[in-house]
Amino acid sequence: MTSASALRLERAGSPAEFERIAGPFLSAREAENNLVLGLTSAMKAGRSYGPAVYFGAVRDGNSIVGVAMRAGLYLIVTAGTTDESLRMLIEDAVRQTGDSPGIIGPKDLARRAVELWTARTGQRAHVQTAERIYALARVIPPRSVNGHMRPARASDLDLAAAWFHAFGMEAQPHLAGTAAEARANAERWIAGGRLRLWEDGVVVSMAGASGPTPNGIRVGAVYTPPDKRRRGYASALVAALSQEQLDTGKKFCFLYTDLANPTSNKIYQDVGYEPVCDIDEYIFESA
């Protein structure tokens, strides 16, 4: 076991520097760390998640042995981080970004991170959402349904904005922003060519791809309005979007599911997504 005194903490000053320092460590577990890799890629491209940014890495000699990141909201602890480096990262994060509302990470690692944070600050936390990361390398075609996938266009903005807001309120009500924020988000996705719609006479479902990693990309914003559900539209769209990404040269597609929603966990597995690891999202409780 490495002694804590042999470890050295580094704080990157930019997404590019963070990627240079931590990229190989994160990419060694690309599926588990796809969120941090994708956020870093987006920030390098100019995306801002607000002023609350933290890039921490712990080095043992020439090797990185632990990484944590904050991009606007929660502190994210990453797969592969050792216990000794986690302690250093949490102590530093408390000092540098102590207003974080919570912690996200692989189940056991996130629990240990919260225990360290609580011991340091007295703040207690509870699991808000239990999630699972899935990865896909080959699409299993779903049952045939009417309609087809197409890119979202500027003329779809009103509908996409309403659906982004509804998706947030349904999937993560504790994080859902305003209708104006949802509209701005939908506008970014459409302008970036990242949003796809399933059309069956009318538009019936949406999904998008964002957060590229060295070999993959994350599928998200999957939403079908309640009156169009249970008809296979979401399965068809996610399968078509995932195949589109593989056809561009991506080796993998990743996505997150809420473990409390057995339907979504089943339909994604049915089209070829395989479980990678479980992630817990903790939020700190008010004093």
N, C-alpha and C positions, 0 to 999 in steps of 0.2 A: 504494500500500500504506500502511495506517495504521501510524504508528510506535507501538511498545509504550508509549511515554511518554504517548500521547494516550488510551490505554485505561484504564478504571477498573474494578476488581473490586468487586462487591457480594456480600455474604453475607446471604441472607434468614434471618429468625429463626423463620419458621413456614411451613407449607404454603400458607396463604392469601397471605402476603406473597410467597412464591416464585411462586405462580401469577400474582399481579398483575405482578411484574417480568418473568417469563420466559414467561408464557402465550402472548402473541402470537407470540413467536419460535418456540416449540415447535409451536404450531398451524399455522404456515406450512408445516411438514412433518409434518402430523398422523400419517400412517401410519408414517413412520420413527421418530417420537418418541412413539408410542402408549404405550410402557411407562412413560415418565416422566410423561406426562399422566395415565395411569391411576393410577399410584402416588400422585401428588399429589392426585387426586380422592379416593382412598381415605383418605389421611391427613387431608384436610380433614374427612372424614366421621367421623373418630375412630379409624381403623385404625392400630395401632402395629406397626412393624416392628423395634422394639428401639431402644436408645439411640443407635446409630451413625447419625446423620442429618447430611447435608451438603447445603446448597443454595447453589450458586455461580453467578454470572452475571457476564459482562464487558460493559461498556457502552462504546460509542464515541460520544461525544456523547449524543444521545437514543436511540440505537439499541442494542439488545442484539445482540451478535455472537458470543456463546459461552455455553454453559450446561453445567453438570455437576451431578449429584445422586447422593447415596447414601442409601438407605433400608434400613438394616439389614445389607446384605451388600456387594455389589460397588459400586464407583464406576461410574456410567453417564455416558458422554460422548455428547453429543447431536448429531444431524444438523444441519448448518448452521454448526457452530462453526468459526471461522477458526483458522489456524495460530497467529497471534499470541495470540489469546485462549486457545487450548488450553494454550499454555505457561504463561500466568498461572494458569489453573485448576488445572493439575497441580501447580504449585509451591505453590499455596494448599492444595490437597487433601492433599498430603504432610504439610503442617504441621498441618492441622486434623483429618484423618481417615486418618492414616498406617497404621492397622491394617487397612485394606481388604484382603481376601484376593484381590482381582482387579479387572479392568476389563472393562466391556462397552460396545460401541458399534459403529457402522458400520465395516466391515472396515478401510478405510484409516485412518480416524480413530482407531480403537482401537489399531491398530499404532503410530501416531505417539504416542498417549498413553502406551503402554507404554514406548516408547523414551525419552520424557521422564522417566517415573517411574524407569526403570532408571538413567538418567544421574544423577538426583538422589539415589537411595537405594542403588544397587548391587543392588537386587532384580531378578532375572530372572523372566520369565514365559513360559508357553507357552499355546497355544490349547487349551482344554479341550473346547469345543464350537463348531462352526461352524453357524450357524443362518441361516434366511431368514425375513424378514417377508413375509407375504402380506396382501392386502386384497381384499375382495369388495364389490361394489356391486349385484350381481344374482345370484341363485341359479340355477344350472343343475340342474334336478331329476335326481337320480340314478335308477338303475334301481330298480324297485319291490321292496321286501322286506316280509316279514311284520312286523307289529307297529306300534307307534305311540310317539310321544314323550309323556312326561308329566313334570310337576314332581317332583323328589325330595321326599319327606315325612320327617317325624321318624322314622317306622317304618323308613325305609331307611338309618338312620345306621350300623348295624353293617356293612352291605354297602358303603356309600360310604366309610367309614373304611378298610376293608380295601383297597378299590380305590385310594384316594388314596395309601396307603402303597405298594402295588404299583406304581402309576404313578411315584412318586418313585424307587423302587429301580430301575425299568427305564429311565426317561427321563433321570434326573440322579442317579445313585447317589452322586456326590460331594457332593450337596446334600441328599440324602434325610434327613429327620429320623426321629424315633422313631414308633412306632405311636400313642402318645398324642398327639404333635403332629399326625399325620395325622388322627386322630379330631377334634381341635379344629378343624382346617382344614375338614374335611367338615361339621362342625356349623355353622360360620360360613356356608359356602356354602348349606347347606339353609335355615338360619334367614333368610338374606338373599334367598331365593327365586331364587338364581342357578344352581342345579344342575338339569340335565335328565337323564332316563333314557330309554332305549329299552327297551320291554317287548314281548316276543314269548312270551307265556305266562309267562315269567319275565323278570327284568331282565337284559339282555344287554350294555348299553353305557352309558357316561355321558359327559357333556360339560357345560361351564358357560360362562357369560359374566360377565366382571368387568372392572374398570378402565375405566370410561367415559371417553371423550374428548369434545371439543366436538361432534363429529359421528358418533362411532362407539363401538365397544366391542370388547374383546378376547375371543376364544373360546379356551378352554383346558381343561385337565384332561380331555382326550379319552382315554378308556381303555375297551378291550374285553378281557376276560380271554382268555387264549390259546386256550381250547377253543371260543370263540365267534367267532373271527376268520375273515376271508376269506369272510364271508357278506353283506357290504354294510351291516352294522348301523351302523358308525361313520360311513360316508358318509351314510346316511339321517339319522342323528341330527344331524350337523354341518350338513347342508343344512336340516333342519327348524328347528334352533336359530338358524341364521343368518337364515332367513326370518322367524322370530319377532321377531328384533331389528330387522330392516328394517321390519317391520309396525308396530313401536312408534314409528317415526320416525327411527331411526338411518339414516344415509346409507351407512355402511360397517361391515363387521366385519373385524377384524384377527386374525391368528394367527401364531405362531412355529412353525417346524419345524426339526428336526435334519437337516442336509443329509446325514448318514450314513444316514438312513432314507428310501430312495427310495420306499417304499410310501406313507408318509404324504404326501410331497410330491406324489405323483401323485393320490391320492384327493381332496386338497383342491383341486387344480387342476381336477379333473373336475367339482366342484360349483360352480366359479366363482371360486375364489381365484386372484389374479394376483400374481406376484412383485413386490415393491417394492424391497428391498435386502437385502444379506447383512450379518449381524451376527456378530462374533466375541466369544466369552467367554474371556478370559484369566484364568488363575490364577497367582499368584506362587509361585515355587518356594522351598522351604525352604532356608535357608542351609546 
